[in-house]
Amino acid sequence: MRKFPRQFCFACLGLISFAANGAPQSPEPFPPAIGEPTALTGATARSAEHKAPLSQSEWTYHKSADGTRPSGVEQQYVWLMNRARTNPTVEGVWLSLVPDAQIQNAVSFFNVNLDILREEFAAIPARPPAAFDVRLHNAAVDHSNYLISVDGQNHNGQSTRVTDAGFSWTSYRGSVFSYSRNGPYGHAGFNIDWGGNDGTGMQTGRGHRAGLMGNYSNVGVGIVEDNDNTNAIGPQVTTINYCNARSSSPDHYNRFIVGTVWEDLNGNQLYDPGEGLGGVTVMPDSGNFFAVTGEAGGYAIPADAGNYQLTFTGGSLAQTVTKEVTVGTGSALVPWLNFPAEAQLVGASVEIDSTTRETDASWSVVYGQPTSIVVSDNLVDWEIIDSGKSTIGSTVSWSEAWPGGSPRFWRVQSWSYLE
């Protein structure tokens, strides 16, 4: 049986902060969904022996013509979404523990049941990543500008804007959040789906989560800053469009090689705006397309099933980098940076006071990873999740006595994402 301690009080540390526009808000309820997302295969199957054509065309729909979109914040949304899809169980833990005062304040404000949150994410199957599409992005920006014009949030005309932008789709889902504050905050608002009135602190149906964690192959994130203090909304107005493409239409695909070229400048193991490497050519050893990363470092390449070697050159790269990827029935995510869990556990120490039933543990808590304290194997299936979220150091208390009166040895455990 898994045990969780009582919630940590950020107010006691003076960490609670509100944006200029007041208390936390929730994304617009009842996000529209049209059609059912299904397992996708893109083009015809490709054998591993298939050779590269004499020339490959550049796929350009993963960025704007000038390379400035997706912006760093928009790419952060895509990076967080695709990371979450690789391991939903870890995503649920991360959302419940991420050491971000504004996110945790919203979680507390809406009284999100963290036990249910983690249980729900543990039941979500892993999904392929989604590829950024500039047509979906343009439609999203148009809708965000519309939301600013009405100083509110709604879904009026959202799917129509996608069609008008030239994207042909078979299934669609849309989300809006006119009160976001930054990338992780908006991502958490959508994926926790905070708000609602079903007693969980989350919106009934979890419609925003269904898009973000769903089986949609293409995505467009459109963020418009609104720093007008006379408006009720802002500071970031966010619209997201999720689609499966009608692959019979020209320049529409459902299977991609997806990734982000970036450097972790602040060491928080989380992609942040300004960390992407633009102008990097991503060349598969076969197939019809290659890509050049936008300023934020993102890329997407339509691909058939098979094994590929990718060569990364140019831009800000000091030297050529090669990576291997296998594409199956859906898109494949290519990790750029790997963060082994062991790296942050060096020097971790734990002291047990079995009389007062309290454990003090010291280790570095990384923003990009969830961490827990786990009892040793001789006390099976028993775990306390750390809710301290302090920069270093934590205290965990429990009400249960040790079986037999003897304390067990404890160790610190963290979960590591692929990218």
C-alpha positions as CSV (number, residue, x, y, z in Angstrom):
1,M,0.0,0.0,0.0
2,R,1.4,3.4,-0.9
3,K,1.3,6.2,1.7
4,F,1.5,9.9,1.1
5,P,2.2,12.6,3.7
6,R,0.1,15.7,4.4
7,Q,0.6,18.6,2.0
8,F,3.5,21.0,2.4
9,C,2.6,24.5,3.3
10,F,4.1,27.0,0.9
11,A,2.5,29.9,2.7
12,C,4.7,29.1,5.7
13,L,7.7,29.9,3.5
14,G,6.2,33.0,2.0
15,L,6.4,31.4,-1.5
16,I,2.8,32.0,-2.6
17,S,2.5,34.6,-5.3
18,F,-0.3,35.8,-7.4
19,A,-0.2,37.4,-10.9
20,A,-1.4,40.9,-11.3
21,N,-4.7,39.7,-12.5
22,G,-5.6,38.0,-9.2
23,A,-6.2,34.4,-8.0
24,P,-5.4,31.3,-10.1
25,Q,-7.9,30.6,-13.0
26,S,-8.6,27.4,-14.8
27,P,-8.5,26.7,-18.5
28,E,-11.8,27.1,-20.3
29,P,-14.1,24.1,-19.5
30,F,-15.4,21.7,-22.1
31,P,-12.7,21.9,-24.7
32,P,-14.1,20.9,-28.1
33,A,-13.4,17.5,-29.5
34,I,-14.4,16.4,-33.0
35,G,-13.9,12.8,-34.2
36,E,-12.0,10.1,-32.4
37,P,-8.2,9.8,-32.4
38,T,-7.1,6.4,-33.6
39,A,-3.8,4.6,-34.0
40,L,-2.0,6.1,-36.9
41,T,0.5,4.7,-39.4
42,G,1.3,7.6,-41.7
43,A,2.7,6.4,-45.0
44,T,3.3,2.9,-46.1
45,A,5.7,0.7,-44.2
46,R,9.4,1.0,-44.9
47,S,12.0,-1.7,-44.6
48,A,15.3,-1.1,-42.9
49,E,17.1,-1.8,-46.1
50,H,15.4,1.1,-48.0
51,K,18.0,3.4,-49.3
52,A,18.1,7.2,-49.2
53,P,16.8,8.9,-52.4
54,L,19.2,11.0,-54.5
55,S,17.9,14.1,-52.8
56,Q,15.7,14.8,-49.8
57,S,13.3,17.7,-49.5
58,E,13.3,20.0,-46.5
59,W,10.2,19.7,-44.3
60,T,9.3,23.2,-43.3
61,Y,5.9,22.9,-41.7
62,H,7.4,22.4,-38.2
63,K,8.3,26.1,-38.0
64,S,7.4,29.5,-39.4
65,A,9.1,30.8,-42.5
66,D,11.5,33.0,-40.5
67,G,12.1,30.3,-37.9
68,T,11.0,32.4,-35.0
69,R,7.9,30.2,-34.2
70,P,7.4,28.2,-32.3
71,S,8.8,30.6,-29.7
72,G,10.8,29.4,-26.8
73,V,7.7,29.2,-24.6
74,E,5.7,27.4,-27.4
75,Q,8.5,24.9,-27.8
76,Q,8.5,24.4,-24.1
77,Y,4.9,23.4,-24.2
78,V,5.6,20.9,-27.0
79,W,8.7,19.5,-25.1
80,L,6.7,19.1,-21.9
81,M,3.8,17.4,-23.7
82,N,6.0,14.9,-25.5
83,R,8.0,14.2,-22.4
84,A,4.8,13.5,-20.5
85,R,3.5,11.2,-23.2
86,T,6.6,8.9,-22.9
87,N,5.8,8.1,-19.3
88,P,2.4,9.2,-17.9
89,T,3.1,7.6,-14.5
90,V,6.1,9.8,-14.0
91,E,4.2,12.8,-15.3
92,G,1.6,12.4,-12.6
93,V,4.3,12.3,-9.9
94,W,6.1,15.3,-11.4
95,L,2.9,17.3,-11.6
96,S,2.1,16.6,-7.9
97,L,5.7,17.4,-6.7
98,V,7.1,20.0,-9.1
99,P,8.8,22.7,-6.9
100,D,7.1,25.7,-8.5
101,A,5.4,28.0,-6.1
102,Q,2.8,29.3,-8.6
103,I,1.8,25.8,-9.8
104,Q,1.5,24.5,-6.2
105,N,-0.5,27.5,-5.2
106,A,-3.0,26.7,-8.0
107,V,-3.1,23.1,-6.9
108,S,-3.8,24.2,-3.4
109,F,-6.3,26.9,-4.5
110,F,-8.4,24.3,-6.5
111,N,-7.9,21.7,-3.8
112,V,-6.5,19.1,-6.3
113,N,-6.6,15.6,-4.9
114,L,-3.0,14.5,-5.6
115,D,-3.7,10.8,-4.8
116,I,-6.3,10.7,-7.5
117,L,-4.1,12.7,-9.9
118,R,-1.3,10.2,-9.6
119,E,-3.6,7.3,-9.9
120,E,-5.2,8.7,-13.1
121,F,-1.8,9.3,-14.7
122,A,-0.6,5.8,-13.8
123,A,-3.6,4.4,-15.8
124,I,-2.8,6.4,-19.0
125,P,-1.0,4.5,-21.7
126,A,2.2,5.9,-23.2
127,R,1.6,7.7,-26.5
128,P,3.7,8.8,-29.5
129,P,4.9,12.4,-29.6
130,A,3.1,15.1,-31.6
131,A,4.8,17.1,-34.3
132,F,4.5,20.9,-34.2
133,D,2.7,22.2,-37.3
134,V,2.8,25.9,-38.3
135,R,-0.7,25.8,-39.8
136,L,-2.1,24.7,-36.5
137,H,0.1,27.3,-34.8
138,N,-1.2,30.1,-37.0
139,A,-4.8,29.1,-36.2
140,A,-3.9,29.1,-32.5
141,V,-2.4,32.5,-32.6
142,D,-5.4,33.9,-34.4
143,H,-7.6,32.5,-31.7
144,S,-5.5,33.8,-28.9
145,N,-5.6,37.3,-30.5
146,Y,-9.4,36.9,-30.7
147,L,-9.5,36.0,-26.9
148,I,-7.5,39.2,-26.1
149,S,-10.0,41.2,-28.2
150,V,-12.9,39.9,-26.0
151,D,-10.8,39.9,-22.8
152,G,-11.9,36.4,-21.9
153,Q,-11.6,32.7,-22.9
154,N,-13.9,30.6,-25.1
155,H,-13.8,28.2,-28.0
156,N,-15.8,30.1,-30.4
157,G,-14.7,29.4,-34.0
158,Q,-11.5,27.6,-32.8
159,S,-11.8,24.6,-35.1
160,T,-13.0,26.7,-38.0
161,R,-9.7,28.7,-37.7
162,V,-7.8,25.4,-38.1
163,T,-9.6,24.6,-41.4
164,D,-9.2,28.2,-42.6
165,A,-5.4,28.0,-41.9
166,G,-5.2,25.1,-44.5
167,F,-4.9,22.1,-42.2
168,S,-7.0,19.1,-43.3
169,W,-7.9,16.9,-40.3
170,T,-9.8,13.8,-39.5
171,S,-10.0,14.4,-35.7
172,Y,-9.6,17.5,-33.6
173,R,-9.4,18.8,-30.1
174,G,-8.7,22.3,-28.8
175,S,-7.8,23.9,-25.6
176,V,-7.5,27.5,-24.4
177,F,-6.1,29.1,-21.2
178,S,-6.3,32.9,-21.2
179,Y,-4.7,33.2,-17.7
180,S,-1.5,31.3,-18.0
181,R,1.8,32.7,-16.6
182,N,4.6,30.7,-18.2
183,G,5.2,27.4,-19.9
184,P,5.3,25.0,-17.0
185,Y,2.3,26.8,-15.4
186,G,0.2,26.5,-18.5
187,H,1.2,22.9,-19.1
188,A,0.3,22.0,-15.5
189,G,-3.0,23.8,-15.8
190,F,-3.9,21.8,-18.9
191,N,-2.6,18.4,-17.8
192,I,-3.8,18.5,-14.2
193,D,-6.9,20.1,-15.6
194,W,-7.5,22.0,-12.4
195,G,-10.9,23.5,-11.7
196,G,-14.3,21.8,-12.0
197,N,-16.8,20.8,-9.3
198,D,-16.6,17.0,-9.1
199,G,-14.8,17.0,-5.8
200,T,-11.3,16.2,-7.2
201,G,-10.2,19.8,-7.9
202,M,-10.0,18.8,-11.6
203,Q,-12.4,19.4,-14.5
204,T,-14.9,16.7,-15.2
205,G,-13.9,14.6,-18.2
206,R,-10.3,15.9,-18.0
207,G,-10.8,17.3,-21.6
208,H,-7.6,19.3,-21.7
209,R,-5.6,16.3,-20.5
210,A,-7.3,14.2,-23.2
211,G,-5.7,16.4,-25.8
212,L,-2.3,16.8,-24.3
213,M,-1.9,13.1,-23.4
214,G,-4.1,11.8,-26.3
215,N,-3.3,10.0,-29.6
216,Y,-3.0,13.2,-31.7
217,S,-0.1,13.3,-34.1
218,N,0.0,17.1,-34.9
219,V,-0.1,20.0,-32.6
220,G,0.0,23.8,-32.8
221,V,0.6,26.0,-29.8
222,G,-0.1,29.8,-30.1
223,I,0.8,32.1,-27.3
224,V,0.2,35.8,-27.3
225,E,1.5,38.0,-24.5
226,D,-1.1,40.3,-22.9
227,N,0.4,42.6,-20.3
228,D,-2.4,45.2,-20.4
229,N,-3.2,45.5,-16.7
230,T,-6.6,46.8,-17.6
231,N,-7.5,43.4,-19.0
232,A,-8.8,40.6,-16.9
233,I,-6.8,38.0,-18.8
234,G,-3.1,37.4,-19.2
235,P,-0.2,37.6,-19.0
236,Q,0.0,34.7,-21.5
237,V,-3.0,33.8,-23.6
238,T,-2.6,30.2,-24.8
239,T,-4.4,28.3,-27.5
240,I,-3.5,24.7,-28.5
241,N,-4.9,22.7,-31.4
242,Y,-4.5,18.9,-31.6
243,C,-5.2,17.1,-34.8
244,N,-4.8,13.9,-36.8
245,A,-4.1,14.8,-40.4
246,R,-6.0,13.7,-43.4
247,S,-3.0,12.0,-45.0
248,S,-4.6,11.9,-48.4
249,S,-4.1,15.7,-48.6
250,P,-0.8,17.1,-49.9
251,D,1.7,17.9,-47.1
252,H,-0.2,16.1,-44.4
253,Y,1.3,13.3,-42.3
254,N,0.7,11.5,-39.1
255,R,4.0,9.8,-38.4
256,F,7.2,11.8,-37.7
257,I,10.6,11.8,-36.2
258,V,10.3,14.5,-33.5
259,G,12.8,16.2,-31.2
260,T,14.4,19.3,-29.7
261,V,18.0,20.3,-30.0
262,W,18.9,22.2,-26.9
263,E,21.4,22.8,-24.0
264,D,20.5,22.8,-20.4
265,L,22.0,26.1,-19.5
266,N,20.7,26.3,-15.9
267,G,21.1,22.7,-15.1
268,N,17.4,22.2,-14.1
269,Q,16.9,19.2,-16.4
270,L,14.0,21.1,-18.0
271,Y,13.8,22.8,-21.4
272,D,13.5,26.5,-20.9
273,P,13.0,29.3,-23.4
274,G,16.4,30.4,-24.7
275,E,18.0,27.0,-24.5
276,G,17.1,25.8,-28.0
277,L,19.7,25.6,-30.8
278,G,18.5,26.9,-34.1
279,G,19.7,26.4,-37.6
280,V,20.8,22.8,-37.0
281,T,20.3,20.5,-40.0
282,V,18.7,17.1,-39.0
283,M,19.4,14.6,-41.8
284,P,18.1,11.0,-41.8
285,D,20.1,8.4,-43.6
286,S,17.0,7.6,-45.7
287,G,13.5,8.8,-46.4
288,N,12.1,11.7,-48.3
289,F,12.7,14.6,-45.9
290,F,15.1,16.4,-43.6
291,A,14.6,19.4,-41.3
292,V,16.4,22.4,-40.0
293,T,15.6,23.4,-36.4
294,G,13.8,26.7,-35.7
295,E,15.2,29.2,-33.3
296,A,13.7,27.3,-30.4
297,G,15.5,24.1,-31.4
298,G,12.4,22.0,-32.4
299,Y,12.1,19.8,-35.5
300,A,9.8,17.2,-37.1
301,I,10.4,15.0,-40.1
302,P,7.7,12.9,-41.8
303,A,8.9,9.3,-41.8
304,D,7.9,5.7,-42.5
305,A,8.4,2.9,-40.1
306,G,12.0,1.6,-39.8
307,N,15.4,2.3,-38.3
308,Y,17.2,5.6,-39.0
309,Q,20.5,7.2,-38.2
310,L,20.1,11.0,-37.8
311,T,23.0,13.4,-38.4
312,F,22.9,16.8,-36.8
313,T,25.2,19.5,-38.2
314,G,25.5,23.3,-38.4
315,G,23.9,26.0,-36.4
316,S,25.4,26.3,-32.9
317,L,26.7,22.7,-32.8
318,A,30.4,22.6,-32.2
319,Q,30.7,19.2,-33.9
320,T,28.5,16.7,-35.8
321,V,26.2,14.6,-33.7
322,T,24.6,11.3,-34.7
323,K,21.6,9.5,-33.1
324,E,19.7,6.3,-33.8
325,V,15.9,6.1,-33.8
326,T,13.3,3.4,-34.6
327,V,10.0,4.5,-35.9
328,G,7.1,2.1,-35.4
329,T,3.4,2.6,-36.1
330,G,3.4,6.1,-34.6
331,S,5.8,9.0,-34.3
332,A,9.1,8.6,-32.5
333,L,10.7,11.0,-30.0
334,V,14.5,11.4,-30.2
335,P,16.1,12.3,-26.8
336,W,18.8,15.0,-27.1
337,L,19.9,15.1,-23.4
338,N,19.7,12.1,-21.0
339,F,19.5,12.7,-17.3
340,P,20.4,9.5,-15.3
341,A,18.6,9.4,-12.0
342,E,21.8,8.3,-10.2
343,A,23.4,11.7,-11.0
344,Q,21.4,13.5,-8.4
345,L,21.5,10.8,-5.7
346,V,25.3,11.1,-5.0
347,G,25.8,12.0,-1.4
348,A,22.2,11.6,-0.5
349,S,21.8,10.9,3.2
350,V,18.9,9.7,5.3
351,E,18.4,9.6,9.1
352,I,15.5,7.8,10.7
353,D,14.0,8.6,14.1
354,S,11.7,5.6,14.7
355,T,10.5,7.0,18.0
356,T,9.1,10.3,16.6
357,R,8.4,8.6,13.3
358,E,10.2,11.2,11.3
359,T,12.8,11.0,8.5
360,D,15.2,13.7,7.5
361,A,16.7,13.4,4.1
362,S,19.1,15.7,2.2
363,W,19.5,15.7,-1.5
364,S,19.3,18.1,-4.4
365,V,15.7,18.4,-5.8
366,V,15.8,19.0,-9.5
367,Y,13.0,21.1,-11.1
368,G,12.7,18.7,-14.0
369,Q,12.3,15.5,-12.1
370,P,10.1,14.1,-9.4
371,T,11.8,12.6,-6.3
372,S,10.6,10.3,-3.6
373,I,11.8,8.6,-0.4
374,V,11.4,4.9,-0.7
375,V,11.8,2.3,2.0
376,S,14.2,-0.6,1.5
377,D,13.1,-3.9,0.0
378,N,12.5,-5.7,3.3
379,L,9.4,-3.6,3.7
380,V,7.7,-4.4,0.4
381,D,5.4,-2.0,-1.6
382,W,5.6,0.8,1.0
383,E,6.5,4.3,-0.1
384,I,6.3,7.9,1.0
385,I,6.2,10.6,-1.6
386,D,8.1,13.7,-0.6
387,S,6.0,16.9,-0.8
388,G,8.6,19.2,0.7
389,K,9.9,20.5,-2.6
390,S,12.6,22.5,-0.9
391,T,15.8,23.3,-2.8
392,I,17.8,21.0,-0.5
393,G,16.7,19.0,2.5
394,S,13.3,17.6,3.4
395,T,11.4,16.1,6.4
396,V,8.9,13.4,6.0
397,S,6.6,12.3,8.8
398,W,4.3,9.3,9.1
399,S,1.7,7.9,11.5
400,E,2.3,4.2,11.1
401,A,4.7,2.4,13.5
402,W,7.4,0.2,12.1
403,P,6.4,-3.4,11.9
404,G,8.2,-5.2,14.7
405,G,9.4,-1.9,16.1
406,S,12.6,-2.0,14.0
407,P,13.4,0.9,11.6
408,R,14.2,0.1,8.0
409,F,17.0,1.5,5.9
410,W,15.8,4.3,3.5
411,R,17.0,5.4,0.1
412,V,16.2,8.3,-2.1
413,Q,14.8,7.6,-5.5
414,S,14.1,9.8,-8.5
415,W,12.5,9.3,-11.9
416,S,14.3,10.3,-15.0
417,Y,12.7,11.3,-18.3
418,L,14.1,10.4,-21.7
419,E,14.6,14.0,-22.7
